[in-house]
Amino acid sequence: MGLRPGVLAAVVLLGMVGAQGHAAADDYPTRQIKIIVPFPAGAGPDQVARMLGQHLQDTLGQTVVIENRSGALGSIGAQEVARSAPDGYTLLMGTNTTQASNVSMLKNLPYDPAKDFAPILRTVTTAMVLLVKPDFPAKDLSQFMEYAKTHQNMTAGYGSGASQISNAQLQSRGGMSIISASYRGVPLAVTDVIAGVIDLAFADFSVAIPQMQGGTLRGIGVTSPKRNELTPGLPALAEAMPGFEATIWYGLLAPANTPEPIIKRLYTESEKILSTPAVREKLANLGMVVSTMPPAEFGSFIRSEITRWTAEAKAAGIEAK
């Protein structure tokens, strides 16, 4: 039985679209690629994106630009990628904030972290350091705990979901009185600690280590469950506040419905780059551990992280704003 002309035309059109999609994937990339970092320049995700972008540029033979779109806990940049064409030319360096904890932090999140993105790979895991000025009265974690007992309303900045939850854990697990202030990114909160505008801030290792090495800030403790090899002298905050933890991660994502061959190409090249000893060492010096996941596993991980960070926010008493 022959097809009606209208049906036949539709079938032909679908075939042409499919063929064009495969052709586009086979030729990818043919022009500039953009990686949007939803946090300020200098933040941990920005450093990873720039390192990865340079290597992808060398490998893929096309310019890779990094654009910072900070604000609203990274949701501004993430939303831009979610609404972009699914062609592999606009990517996101997402984090546990944009892809997980924002579900509990923001009332009207303008995207679905699981449904609106095609995961490419998780890149690294890391943690944060609690930072204060060198002249802060408490010199170590033990003194900090004692100081908090008699000093109410310490001011703490945050620029990510993990740093906001960490501030809340100082209250819920440490019994402290903390006034939290929102920033467009962690580096901006750190700048205000240096200036004496606020008392403390949690910062990714990649941001904290240069400040500690330069003597502009002092570390009190780390948010990983155990001490970090990079800073063996700093205790885990969990040593004084049992259960305290904020392990964070970054990962590369594309808009949902990006062709699978493009996702596979980006995953293969990115994983290859991150597995090299030189890159692993460079990231380790920033307090980051290469911990890649392929697309399907990364997608399942994101869904589990939404559940975990929702529970963390609830336990910390954080209400969506």
C-alpha positions in Angstrom: 0.0 0.0 0.0 1.4 3.4 -1.0 1.7 6.3 1.4 -0.5 9.4 1.0 1.5 12.4 -0.4 1.3 14.3 2.9 2.6 11.3 4.9 5.3 10.6 2.3 6.5 14.2 2.5 6.7 14.0 6.3 8.7 10.8 6.2 11.1 12.3 3.7 11.4 15.5 5.8 12.2 13.4 8.9 14.8 11.5 7.0 16.4 14.6 5.8 16.5 16.1 9.3 18.0 12.9 10.7 20.6 12.8 8.0 21.5 16.4 8.6 21.8 15.6 12.3 24.1 12.8 11.7 26.1 14.9 9.3 26.4 17.7 11.8 27.6 15.2 14.4 30.1 13.6 12.0 31.6 17.0 11.1 31.6 18.4 14.7 33.1 20.8 15.5 33.1 23.2 12.5 33.1 26.5 14.5 33.8 28.1 17.9 32.7 26.3 21.0 31.6 28.2 24.1 31.9 26.9 27.7 29.8 29.0 30.1 31.0 29.1 33.7 28.2 30.2 35.9 30.6 31.6 38.5 33.2 34.5 38.5 36.6 34.2 36.9 39.1 32.6 39.3 36.5 30.3 40.9 37.2 26.6 41.0 34.9 25.8 38.1 36.4 28.6 36.1 39.9 27.2 36.5 38.9 23.7 35.4 36.9 25.1 32.5 39.9 27.1 31.2 42.3 24.2 31.6 39.9 21.8 29.8 39.0 24.4 27.2 42.6 25.0 26.2 43.1 21.3 25.7 39.9 20.8 23.8 40.9 23.7 21.5 44.2 22.0 20.7 42.5 18.6 20.2 39.4 19.6 18.3 41.0 22.3 16.2 38.4 25.0 16.9 38.5 28.0 19.3 37.1 27.3 22.7 36.1 30.4 24.6 35.2 30.6 28.3 32.4 33.0 29.3 31.5 33.8 32.9 27.8 34.2 33.7 27.7 34.5 37.4 24.7 35.3 39.7 21.8 33.7 41.5 24.0 30.7 42.7 25.0 29.9 39.1 21.4 29.6 37.9 21.8 32.5 35.4 24.6 30.8 33.4 23.0 27.4 33.7 19.7 28.7 32.4 21.4 30.2 29.4 22.9 26.8 28.4 19.6 25.0 29.1 17.9 27.3 26.5 20.7 27.1 23.9 20.6 25.1 20.7 21.5 21.4 21.3 24.3 21.4 18.8 27.4 21.0 21.0 28.6 24.6 20.6 27.3 25.9 24.0 28.4 23.9 27.0 28.2 24.4 30.8 30.8 23.8 33.4 28.2 22.8 36.0 28.7 22.0 39.7 26.8 20.4 42.6 25.3 23.9 43.1 23.8 24.4 39.6 22.9 20.7 39.1 21.8 19.7 42.6 21.6 22.0 45.6 19.8 24.9 43.7 16.7 22.7 43.7 16.5 23.5 47.4 18.0 27.0 47.4 15.9 28.8 44.8 12.1 28.8 44.8 11.7 29.4 41.1 14.6 27.6 39.5 14.3 28.5 35.8 15.6 25.1 34.6 15.4 21.4 35.5 19.0 20.3 36.5 18.3 16.7 35.4 16.0 17.0 32.4 17.3 20.2 30.6 20.9 19.0 30.2 22.8 16.2 28.5 25.6 15.1 30.9 29.1 14.8 29.3 31.3 13.9 32.2 32.1 14.7 35.8 35.5 16.2 35.9 36.8 16.6 39.5 35.8 16.5 43.1 37.2 18.8 45.7 36.3 20.5 49.1 36.5 23.9 50.7 38.5 25.6 53.4 37.0 27.8 56.2 39.0 31.1 55.8 39.5 34.0 58.2 41.9 37.0 58.3 45.4 36.4 59.8 44.5 38.7 62.7 41.3 36.8 63.5 41.4 36.1 67.3 41.0 32.3 66.9 44.2 30.8 65.5 43.0 27.2 65.0 39.9 25.1 65.0 39.9 24.5 68.8 40.1 28.2 69.4 37.5 28.9 66.8 35.0 26.7 68.5 35.7 28.5 71.8 35.5 31.9 70.2 32.1 31.1 68.7 30.7 30.4 72.1 31.1 34.0 73.2 30.8 35.9 70.0 27.3 36.1 68.4 26.4 36.9 64.9 29.7 36.3 63.1 29.3 37.3 59.5 29.9 34.7 56.7 29.7 35.1 52.9 28.7 32.5 50.5 28.7 32.3 46.7 27.6 28.7 46.0 25.2 26.1 47.4 27.9 24.2 49.2 29.3 27.3 50.9 25.7 28.3 52.0 25.1 24.9 53.4 28.5 25.0 55.1 27.6 28.3 56.8 24.4 26.7 58.0 26.3 23.7 59.3 28.3 26.0 61.5 25.0 26.8 63.2 23.4 23.4 63.1 26.4 21.2 64.0 28.6 23.8 65.7 25.9 25.7 67.6 27.2 29.0 66.3 25.4 32.2 65.6 26.1 33.1 61.9 24.7 35.9 59.7 25.1 34.8 56.1 25.5 37.2 53.2 25.0 36.2 49.5 27.6 37.0 46.9 27.7 36.4 43.1 30.6 34.0 43.6 33.0 32.6 46.2 36.0 34.8 45.1 33.9 37.9 45.9 33.1 36.7 49.4 36.8 35.9 49.9 37.7 39.5 48.8 35.4 40.8 51.5 37.0 38.6 54.2 40.4 40.1 53.2 38.9 43.6 53.4 37.4 43.0 56.8 33.8 43.4 55.6 32.8 39.9 56.8 34.4 37.6 59.3 34.7 34.3 57.3 34.0 32.4 54.1 34.2 28.9 52.8 36.3 28.8 49.6 37.2 26.0 47.1 40.7 24.8 47.6 41.8 26.4 44.3 40.7 29.8 45.6 41.8 29.3 49.2 45.3 27.9 48.7 46.9 31.0 47.0 45.4 33.2 49.8 46.9 31.0 52.5 50.2 30.7 50.8 50.3 34.5 50.3 49.5 35.1 54.0 46.4 37.1 53.2 44.0 34.6 54.8 44.3 31.8 57.3 42.6 28.4 57.1 40.7 27.0 60.1 39.6 23.7 58.7 38.4 21.7 55.6 35.0 20.5 54.7 36.1 17.1 53.5 35.3 14.1 55.9 39.1 13.7 56.5 42.1 15.9 56.3 43.4 16.7 52.8 46.9 15.7 51.7 47.5 19.1 50.3 46.9 20.8 53.7 47.7 18.1 56.2 48.0 20.7 59.0 44.4 21.7 58.6 41.9 19.6 60.5 38.6 18.4 59.0 35.8 20.5 60.5 34.1 17.2 61.3 36.8 16.6 64.0 35.1 19.3 66.1 31.6 19.1 64.5 30.7 15.5 63.8 28.9 15.0 60.5 30.2 18.2 59.0 30.9 17.6 55.3 30.7 19.5 52.0 32.4 17.6 49.2 31.8 19.3 45.9 32.2 18.5 42.2 32.3 20.1 38.7 31.2 18.6 35.4 30.7 19.4 31.7 27.2 19.4 30.3 25.4 20.3 27.1 21.7 21.2 26.4 19.3 18.3 26.4 18.9 16.5 23.1 22.4 17.2 21.9 23.2 14.4 19.5 24.8 11.4 21.1 27.9 11.3 18.8 28.7 14.9 19.8 28.4 14.0 23.5 30.6 10.9 23.0 33.2 13.0 21.2 33.4 15.6 23.9 33.5 12.9 26.6 36.2 10.9 24.9 38.5 14.0 24.3 37.8 15.4 27.8 38.4 12.2 29.6 41.6 11.6 27.6 42.9 15.0 28.6 42.0 14.6 32.3 43.7 11.2 32.5 47.1 12.6 31.6 49.6 12.8 34.5 50.5 16.4 33.9 46.9 17.6 34.1 46.1 15.4 37.2 49.2 16.8 39.0 48.2 20.4 38.1 44.7 19.9 39.4 46.0 18.1 42.5 48.0 21.2 43.3 44.7 23.1 43.3 43.2 20.6 45.7 41.1 18.8 43.0 40.9 15.1 42.4 40.2 13.9 38.8 37.1 11.7 39.2 35.6 11.3 35.8 32.2 9.7 35.1 30.9 8.8 31.6 27.6 10.4 30.5 25.0 7.8 31.7 26.7 7.4 35.0 27.1 11.1 35.5 23.4 11.6 34.8 22.4 9.0 37.4 24.9 10.7 39.8 23.3 14.1 39.3 19.8 12.7 40.2 21.2 11.1 43.4 23.0 14.4 44.2 19.7 16.3 44.0 18.3 14.0 46.6 21.5 14.3 48.8 21.7 18.1 48.7 18.0 18.5 49.3 18.4 16.5 52.5 21.5 18.6 53.4 19.6 21.8 53.0 16.7 20.5 55.0 19.0 19.4 57.8 20.7 22.7 57.8 17.4 24.5 58.1 17.8 26.4 54.8 14.6 27.7 53.1 14.4 28.4 49.4 14.5 32.1 48.5 
